[in-house]
Amino acid sequence: MIHALKYKGRKDIGIFLGEEFGKILRSSPPWSQSGIIVPVPLHRKKYLKRGYNQSEQFAIGLSSSMEIPYTNECLFRKNETETQTHKSRFLRWNNVKDVFFVKNQGILAGKTVLLVDDVITTGATLESCFSALSAIPMVGISVATIAYAKL
């Protein structure tokens, strides 16, 4: 399912998984206390090549079932990075260190952000996103992913 979501254009899978997972999270603290959902962004070039962001599709589904808004207008990727697929934890972390930045901080300030990604492997991408988001005044951050990969 994840492969079809990421590489076969099956956006519907991300939305479906988000809707189903959201049914569980909406009654599970701390996720149920989230005020806004933020997907891990793709770089513009990768977005144009793929045509969509799989994490955003997951966010759309979560937003629908949790009745919490999502935004893709706050967290951005500065530059295109190499695929993380075959990298070690250190190389993954180094590949995404300082890659993310925040615009429109006012949208997120004072809220608990539910940061969402499709797959967590080492946590390097989420750690980098967390670092960028944590600079926002009075922000809380929770995380949800569709799956995790065993190393």
PyMOL commands that place a pseudoatom at each C-alpha (Angstrom):
pseudoatom trace, name=CA, resn=MET, resi=1, chain=A, elem=C, hetatm=0, pos=[0.000, 0.000, 0.000]
pseudoatom trace, name=CA, resn=ILE, resi=2, chain=A, elem=C, hetatm=0, pos=[2.767, 2.439, 0.894]
pseudoatom trace, name=CA, resn=HIS, resi=3, chain=A, elem=C, hetatm=0, pos=[4.587, 1.726, -2.373]
pseudoatom trace, name=CA, resn=ALA, resi=4, chain=A, elem=C, hetatm=0, pos=[1.381, 2.353, -4.338]
pseudoatom trace, name=CA, resn=LEU, resi=5, chain=A, elem=C, hetatm=0, pos=[0.789, 5.580, -2.404]
pseudoatom trace, name=CA, resn=LYS, resi=6, chain=A, elem=C, hetatm=0, pos=[4.306, 6.895, -2.991]
pseudoatom trace, name=CA, resn=TYR, resi=7, chain=A, elem=C, hetatm=0, pos=[5.128, 5.660, -6.469]
pseudoatom trace, name=CA, resn=LYS, resi=8, chain=A, elem=C, hetatm=0, pos=[1.965, 4.545, -8.271]
pseudoatom trace, name=CA, resn=GLY, resi=9, chain=A, elem=C, hetatm=0, pos=[-0.194, 7.660, -7.976]
pseudoatom trace, name=CA, resn=ARG, resi=10, chain=A, elem=C, hetatm=0, pos=[-2.607, 6.113, -5.466]
pseudoatom trace, name=CA, resn=LYS, resi=11, chain=A, elem=C, hetatm=0, pos=[-3.409, 9.271, -3.496]
pseudoatom trace, name=CA, resn=ASP, resi=12, chain=A, elem=C, hetatm=0, pos=[-6.638, 7.634, -2.362]
pseudoatom trace, name=CA, resn=ILE, resi=13, chain=A, elem=C, hetatm=0, pos=[-4.662, 5.213, -0.200]
pseudoatom trace, name=CA, resn=GLY, resi=14, chain=A, elem=C, hetatm=0, pos=[-3.170, 8.073, 1.820]
pseudoatom trace, name=CA, resn=ILE, resi=15, chain=A, elem=C, hetatm=0, pos=[-6.570, 9.665, 2.336]
pseudoatom trace, name=CA, resn=PHE, resi=16, chain=A, elem=C, hetatm=0, pos=[-8.157, 6.338, 3.309]
pseudoatom trace, name=CA, resn=LEU, resi=17, chain=A, elem=C, hetatm=0, pos=[-5.387, 5.506, 5.799]
pseudoatom trace, name=CA, resn=GLY, resi=18, chain=A, elem=C, hetatm=0, pos=[-5.612, 9.017, 7.254]
pseudoatom trace, name=CA, resn=GLU, resi=19, chain=A, elem=C, hetatm=0, pos=[-9.383, 8.745, 7.698]
pseudoatom trace, name=CA, resn=GLU, resi=20, chain=A, elem=C, hetatm=0, pos=[-9.097, 5.369, 9.414]
pseudoatom trace, name=CA, resn=PHE, resi=21, chain=A, elem=C, hetatm=0, pos=[-6.159, 6.381, 11.616]
pseudoatom trace, name=CA, resn=GLY, resi=22, chain=A, elem=C, hetatm=0, pos=[-7.888, 9.661, 12.459]
pseudoatom trace, name=CA, resn=LYS, resi=23, chain=A, elem=C, hetatm=0, pos=[-10.851, 7.743, 13.906]
pseudoatom trace, name=CA, resn=ILE, resi=24, chain=A, elem=C, hetatm=0, pos=[-8.445, 6.269, 16.456]
pseudoatom trace, name=CA, resn=LEU, resi=25, chain=A, elem=C, hetatm=0, pos=[-6.435, 9.442, 17.121]
pseudoatom trace, name=CA, resn=ARG, resi=26, chain=A, elem=C, hetatm=0, pos=[-9.437, 11.720, 17.672]
pseudoatom trace, name=CA, resn=SER, resi=27, chain=A, elem=C, hetatm=0, pos=[-10.106, 9.977, 20.993]
pseudoatom trace, name=CA, resn=SER, resi=28, chain=A, elem=C, hetatm=0, pos=[-6.459, 9.445, 21.956]
pseudoatom trace, name=CA, resn=PRO, resi=29, chain=A, elem=C, hetatm=0, pos=[-4.612, 12.143, 23.898]
pseudoatom trace, name=CA, resn=PRO, resi=30, chain=A, elem=C, hetatm=0, pos=[-2.313, 13.895, 23.035]
pseudoatom trace, name=CA, resn=TRP, resi=31, chain=A, elem=C, hetatm=0, pos=[-3.264, 13.594, 19.364]
pseudoatom trace, name=CA, resn=SER, resi=32, chain=A, elem=C, hetatm=0, pos=[-6.898, 14.505, 20.041]
pseudoatom trace, name=CA, resn=GLN, resi=33, chain=A, elem=C, hetatm=0, pos=[-5.691, 17.842, 21.438]
pseudoatom trace, name=CA, resn=SER, resi=34, chain=A, elem=C, hetatm=0, pos=[-4.045, 18.853, 18.170]
pseudoatom trace, name=CA, resn=GLY, resi=35, chain=A, elem=C, hetatm=0, pos=[-5.152, 22.164, 16.707]
pseudoatom trace, name=CA, resn=ILE, resi=36, chain=A, elem=C, hetatm=0, pos=[-3.726, 21.810, 13.207]
pseudoatom trace, name=CA, resn=ILE, resi=37, chain=A, elem=C, hetatm=0, pos=[-2.169, 19.123, 11.033]
pseudoatom trace, name=CA, resn=VAL, resi=38, chain=A, elem=C, hetatm=0, pos=[1.077, 19.752, 9.120]
pseudoatom trace, name=CA, resn=PRO, resi=39, chain=A, elem=C, hetatm=0, pos=[2.398, 17.230, 6.588]
pseudoatom trace, name=CA, resn=VAL, resi=40, chain=A, elem=C, hetatm=0, pos=[6.132, 16.811, 5.983]
pseudoatom trace, name=CA, resn=PRO, resi=41, chain=A, elem=C, hetatm=0, pos=[6.686, 18.728, 2.745]
pseudoatom trace, name=CA, resn=LEU, resi=42, chain=A, elem=C, hetatm=0, pos=[8.260, 17.533, -0.465]
pseudoatom trace, name=CA, resn=HIS, resi=43, chain=A, elem=C, hetatm=0, pos=[10.649, 19.755, -2.364]
pseudoatom trace, name=CA, resn=ARG, resi=44, chain=A, elem=C, hetatm=0, pos=[8.916, 21.581, -5.205]
pseudoatom trace, name=CA, resn=LYS, resi=45, chain=A, elem=C, hetatm=0, pos=[10.792, 19.569, -7.870]
pseudoatom trace, name=CA, resn=LYS, resi=46, chain=A, elem=C, hetatm=0, pos=[9.783, 16.239, -6.356]
pseudoatom trace, name=CA, resn=TYR, resi=47, chain=A, elem=C, hetatm=0, pos=[6.223, 17.475, -5.927]
pseudoatom trace, name=CA, resn=LEU, resi=48, chain=A, elem=C, hetatm=0, pos=[6.054, 18.457, -9.601]
pseudoatom trace, name=CA, resn=LYS, resi=49, chain=A, elem=C, hetatm=0, pos=[7.516, 15.101, -10.658]
pseudoatom trace, name=CA, resn=ARG, resi=50, chain=A, elem=C, hetatm=0, pos=[5.164, 13.026, -8.457]
pseudoatom trace, name=CA, resn=GLY, resi=51, chain=A, elem=C, hetatm=0, pos=[2.179, 15.359, -8.753]
pseudoatom trace, name=CA, resn=TYR, resi=52, chain=A, elem=C, hetatm=0, pos=[1.279, 15.194, -5.076]
pseudoatom trace, name=CA, resn=ASN, resi=53, chain=A, elem=C, hetatm=0, pos=[2.704, 14.804, -1.578]
pseudoatom trace, name=CA, resn=GLN, resi=54, chain=A, elem=C, hetatm=0, pos=[1.859, 11.436, -0.037]
pseudoatom trace, name=CA, resn=SER, resi=55, chain=A, elem=C, hetatm=0, pos=[2.128, 12.871, 3.485]
pseudoatom trace, name=CA, resn=GLU, resi=56, chain=A, elem=C, hetatm=0, pos=[-0.337, 15.595, 2.535]
pseudoatom trace, name=CA, resn=GLN, resi=57, chain=A, elem=C, hetatm=0, pos=[-2.817, 12.946, 1.352]
pseudoatom trace, name=CA, resn=PHE, resi=58, chain=A, elem=C, hetatm=0, pos=[-2.475, 11.310, 4.771]
pseudoatom trace, name=CA, resn=ALA, resi=59, chain=A, elem=C, hetatm=0, pos=[-3.049, 14.739, 6.374]
pseudoatom trace, name=CA, resn=ILE, resi=60, chain=A, elem=C, hetatm=0, pos=[-6.197, 15.291, 4.292]
pseudoatom trace, name=CA, resn=GLY, resi=61, chain=A, elem=C, hetatm=0, pos=[-7.650, 12.018, 5.566]
pseudoatom trace, name=CA, resn=LEU, resi=62, chain=A, elem=C, hetatm=0, pos=[-6.685, 12.773, 9.157]
pseudoatom trace, name=CA, resn=SER, resi=63, chain=A, elem=C, hetatm=0, pos=[-8.159, 16.257, 8.883]
pseudoatom trace, name=CA, resn=SER, resi=64, chain=A, elem=C, hetatm=0, pos=[-11.451, 14.878, 7.617]
pseudoatom trace, name=CA, resn=SER, resi=65, chain=A, elem=C, hetatm=0, pos=[-11.972, 12.265, 10.319]
pseudoatom trace, name=CA, resn=MET, resi=66, chain=A, elem=C, hetatm=0, pos=[-10.455, 14.245, 13.207]
pseudoatom trace, name=CA, resn=GLU, resi=67, chain=A, elem=C, hetatm=0, pos=[-12.244, 17.463, 12.181]
pseudoatom trace, name=CA, resn=ILE, resi=68, chain=A, elem=C, hetatm=0, pos=[-8.994, 19.414, 12.546]
pseudoatom trace, name=CA, resn=PRO, resi=69, chain=A, elem=C, hetatm=0, pos=[-7.694, 21.695, 9.776]
pseudoatom trace, name=CA, resn=TYR, resi=70, chain=A, elem=C, hetatm=0, pos=[-4.474, 20.936, 7.943]
pseudoatom trace, name=CA, resn=THR, resi=71, chain=A, elem=C, hetatm=0, pos=[-2.089, 23.329, 6.246]
pseudoatom trace, name=CA, resn=ASN, resi=72, chain=A, elem=C, hetatm=0, pos=[0.675, 22.962, 3.712]
pseudoatom trace, name=CA, resn=GLU, resi=73, chain=A, elem=C, hetatm=0, pos=[1.417, 26.704, 3.891]
pseudoatom trace, name=CA, resn=CYS, resi=74, chain=A, elem=C, hetatm=0, pos=[3.762, 26.731, 6.884]
pseudoatom trace, name=CA, resn=LEU, resi=75, chain=A, elem=C, hetatm=0, pos=[6.490, 24.074, 6.696]
pseudoatom trace, name=CA, resn=PHE, resi=76, chain=A, elem=C, hetatm=0, pos=[8.739, 24.069, 3.632]
pseudoatom trace, name=CA, resn=ARG, resi=77, chain=A, elem=C, hetatm=0, pos=[11.800, 22.261, 2.340]
pseudoatom trace, name=CA, resn=LYS, resi=78, chain=A, elem=C, hetatm=0, pos=[14.708, 24.604, 1.470]
pseudoatom trace, name=CA, resn=ASN, resi=79, chain=A, elem=C, hetatm=0, pos=[16.431, 22.414, -1.058]
pseudoatom trace, name=CA, resn=GLU, resi=80, chain=A, elem=C, hetatm=0, pos=[16.061, 19.130, -2.805]
pseudoatom trace, name=CA, resn=THR, resi=81, chain=A, elem=C, hetatm=0, pos=[17.728, 16.244, -1.004]
pseudoatom trace, name=CA, resn=GLU, resi=82, chain=A, elem=C, hetatm=0, pos=[18.811, 12.856, -2.236]
pseudoatom trace, name=CA, resn=THR, resi=83, chain=A, elem=C, hetatm=0, pos=[16.525, 9.926, -1.552]
pseudoatom trace, name=CA, resn=GLN, resi=84, chain=A, elem=C, hetatm=0, pos=[16.903, 8.563, 1.968]
pseudoatom trace, name=CA, resn=THR, resi=85, chain=A, elem=C, hetatm=0, pos=[16.122, 5.001, 0.917]
pseudoatom trace, name=CA, resn=HIS, resi=86, chain=A, elem=C, hetatm=0, pos=[19.597, 3.458, 1.196]
pseudoatom trace, name=CA, resn=LYS, resi=87, chain=A, elem=C, hetatm=0, pos=[21.248, 5.778, 3.720]
pseudoatom trace, name=CA, resn=SER, resi=88, chain=A, elem=C, hetatm=0, pos=[22.415, 5.009, 7.254]
pseudoatom trace, name=CA, resn=ARG, resi=89, chain=A, elem=C, hetatm=0, pos=[20.911, 6.892, 10.208]
pseudoatom trace, name=CA, resn=PHE, resi=90, chain=A, elem=C, hetatm=0, pos=[23.803, 9.358, 10.279]
pseudoatom trace, name=CA, resn=LEU, resi=91, chain=A, elem=C, hetatm=0, pos=[23.662, 9.981, 6.528]
pseudoatom trace, name=CA, resn=ARG, resi=92, chain=A, elem=C, hetatm=0, pos=[19.879, 10.412, 6.697]
pseudoatom trace, name=CA, resn=TRP, resi=93, chain=A, elem=C, hetatm=0, pos=[20.219, 12.939, 9.505]
pseudoatom trace, name=CA, resn=ASN, resi=94, chain=A, elem=C, hetatm=0, pos=[22.993, 14.792, 7.669]
pseudoatom trace, name=CA, resn=ASN, resi=95, chain=A, elem=C, hetatm=0, pos=[20.936, 14.752, 4.445]
pseudoatom trace, name=CA, resn=VAL, resi=96, chain=A, elem=C, hetatm=0, pos=[17.985, 16.585, 6.058]
pseudoatom trace, name=CA, resn=LYS, resi=97, chain=A, elem=C, hetatm=0, pos=[19.716, 18.634, 8.757]
pseudoatom trace, name=CA, resn=ASP, resi=98, chain=A, elem=C, hetatm=0, pos=[18.546, 22.267, 8.480]
pseudoatom trace, name=CA, resn=VAL, resi=99, chain=A, elem=C, hetatm=0, pos=[16.499, 21.489, 5.341]
pseudoatom trace, name=CA, resn=PHE, resi=100, chain=A, elem=C, hetatm=0, pos=[13.129, 22.668, 6.676]
pseudoatom trace, name=CA, resn=PHE, resi=101, chain=A, elem=C, hetatm=0, pos=[11.927, 26.170, 7.490]
pseudoatom trace, name=CA, resn=VAL, resi=102, chain=A, elem=C, hetatm=0, pos=[8.682, 27.752, 8.640]
pseudoatom trace, name=CA, resn=LYS, resi=103, chain=A, elem=C, hetatm=0, pos=[6.673, 30.554, 7.023]
pseudoatom trace, name=CA, resn=ASN, resi=104, chain=A, elem=C, hetatm=0, pos=[3.433, 32.006, 8.363]
pseudoatom trace, name=CA, resn=GLN, resi=105, chain=A, elem=C, hetatm=0, pos=[4.311, 31.217, 11.975]
pseudoatom trace, name=CA, resn=GLY, resi=106, chain=A, elem=C, hetatm=0, pos=[1.154, 32.956, 13.177]
pseudoatom trace, name=CA, resn=ILE, resi=107, chain=A, elem=C, hetatm=0, pos=[-0.968, 30.117, 11.793]
pseudoatom trace, name=CA, resn=LEU, resi=108, chain=A, elem=C, hetatm=0, pos=[0.793, 27.670, 14.128]
pseudoatom trace, name=CA, resn=ALA, resi=109, chain=A, elem=C, hetatm=0, pos=[1.717, 29.843, 17.126]
pseudoatom trace, name=CA, resn=GLY, resi=110, chain=A, elem=C, hetatm=0, pos=[0.005, 28.742, 20.323]
pseudoatom trace, name=CA, resn=LYS, resi=111, chain=A, elem=C, hetatm=0, pos=[-1.326, 25.532, 18.791]
pseudoatom trace, name=CA, resn=THR, resi=112, chain=A, elem=C, hetatm=0, pos=[-0.469, 21.882, 19.097]
pseudoatom trace, name=CA, resn=VAL, resi=113, chain=A, elem=C, hetatm=0, pos=[0.728, 20.761, 15.685]
pseudoatom trace, name=CA, resn=LEU, resi=114, chain=A, elem=C, hetatm=0, pos=[0.174, 17.206, 14.511]
pseudoatom trace, name=CA, resn=LEU, resi=115, chain=A, elem=C, hetatm=0, pos=[3.201, 16.637, 12.266]
pseudoatom trace, name=CA, resn=VAL, resi=116, chain=A, elem=C, hetatm=0, pos=[2.546, 13.801, 9.827]
pseudoatom trace, name=CA, resn=ASP, resi=117, chain=A, elem=C, hetatm=0, pos=[4.721, 11.731, 7.507]
pseudoatom trace, name=CA, resn=ASP, resi=118, chain=A, elem=C, hetatm=0, pos=[4.143, 8.572, 5.538]
pseudoatom trace, name=CA, resn=VAL, resi=119, chain=A, elem=C, hetatm=0, pos=[6.954, 6.340, 6.859]
pseudoatom trace, name=CA, resn=ILE, resi=120, chain=A, elem=C, hetatm=0, pos=[9.409, 6.755, 9.706]
pseudoatom trace, name=CA, resn=THR, resi=121, chain=A, elem=C, hetatm=0, pos=[12.683, 4.913, 9.343]
pseudoatom trace, name=CA, resn=THR, resi=122, chain=A, elem=C, hetatm=0, pos=[15.300, 6.576, 11.528]
pseudoatom trace, name=CA, resn=GLY, resi=123, chain=A, elem=C, hetatm=0, pos=[13.350, 9.693, 12.486]
pseudoatom trace, name=CA, resn=ALA, resi=124, chain=A, elem=C, hetatm=0, pos=[15.841, 12.061, 10.822]
pseudoatom trace, name=CA, resn=THR, resi=125, chain=A, elem=C, hetatm=0, pos=[13.243, 13.843, 8.688]
pseudoatom trace, name=CA, resn=LEU, resi=126, chain=A, elem=C, hetatm=0, pos=[10.813, 14.243, 11.559]
pseudoatom trace, name=CA, resn=GLU, resi=127, chain=A, elem=C, hetatm=0, pos=[13.633, 15.427, 13.822]
pseudoatom trace, name=CA, resn=SER, resi=128, chain=A, elem=C, hetatm=0, pos=[14.569, 18.115, 11.307]
pseudoatom trace, name=CA, resn=CYS, resi=129, chain=A, elem=C, hetatm=0, pos=[10.928, 19.206, 10.920]
pseudoatom trace, name=CA, resn=PHE, resi=130, chain=A, elem=C, hetatm=0, pos=[10.519, 19.210, 14.714]
pseudoatom trace, name=CA, resn=SER, resi=131, chain=A, elem=C, hetatm=0, pos=[13.565, 21.453, 15.030]
pseudoatom trace, name=CA, resn=ALA, resi=132, chain=A, elem=C, hetatm=0, pos=[12.119, 23.999, 12.593]
pseudoatom trace, name=CA, resn=LEU, resi=133, chain=A, elem=C, hetatm=0, pos=[8.642, 23.938, 14.161]
pseudoatom trace, name=CA, resn=SER, resi=134, chain=A, elem=C, hetatm=0, pos=[9.875, 24.146, 17.754]
pseudoatom trace, name=CA, resn=ALA, resi=135, chain=A, elem=C, hetatm=0, pos=[11.145, 27.690, 17.146]
pseudoatom trace, name=CA, resn=ILE, resi=136, chain=A, elem=C, hetatm=0, pos=[7.522, 28.888, 16.911]
pseudoatom trace, name=CA, resn=PRO, resi=137, chain=A, elem=C, hetatm=0, pos=[6.250, 30.591, 20.092]
pseudoatom trace, name=CA, resn=MET, resi=138, chain=A, elem=C, hetatm=0, pos=[4.014, 28.476, 22.307]
pseudoatom trace, name=CA, resn=VAL, resi=139, chain=A, elem=C, hetatm=0, pos=[3.819, 25.539, 19.888]
pseudoatom trace, name=CA, resn=GLY, resi=140, chain=A, elem=C, hetatm=0, pos=[3.285, 21.930, 20.901]
pseudoatom trace, name=CA, resn=ILE, resi=141, chain=A, elem=C, hetatm=0, pos=[4.152, 19.099, 18.546]
pseudoatom trace, name=CA, resn=SER, resi=142, chain=A, elem=C, hetatm=0, pos=[2.776, 15.570, 18.219]
pseudoatom trace, name=CA, resn=VAL, resi=143, chain=A, elem=C, hetatm=0, pos=[3.725, 13.132, 15.460]
pseudoatom trace, name=CA, resn=ALA, resi=144, chain=A, elem=C, hetatm=0, pos=[1.818, 10.502, 13.480]
pseudoatom trace, name=CA, resn=THR, resi=145, chain=A, elem=C, hetatm=0, pos=[3.008, 8.289, 10.635]
pseudoatom trace, name=CA, resn=ILE, resi=146, chain=A, elem=C, hetatm=0, pos=[1.348, 5.618, 8.536]
pseudoatom trace, name=CA, resn=ALA, resi=147, chain=A, elem=C, hetatm=0, pos=[4.118, 3.089, 9.072]
pseudoatom trace, name=CA, resn=TYR, resi=148, chain=A, elem=C, hetatm=0, pos=[7.634, 2.531, 10.304]
pseudoatom trace, name=CA, resn=ALA, resi=149, chain=A, elem=C, hetatm=0, pos=[10.419, 0.676, 8.558]
pseudoatom trace, name=CA, resn=LYS, resi=150, chain=A, elem=C, hetatm=0, pos=[12.612, -1.852, 10.284]
pseudoatom trace, name=CA, resn=LEU, resi=151, chain=A, elem=C, hetatm=0, pos=[16.310, -1.315, 9.723]
for i in range(1, 151): cmd.bond("trace and resi %d" % i, "trace and resi %d" % (i + 1))
show_as sticks, trace
zoom trace
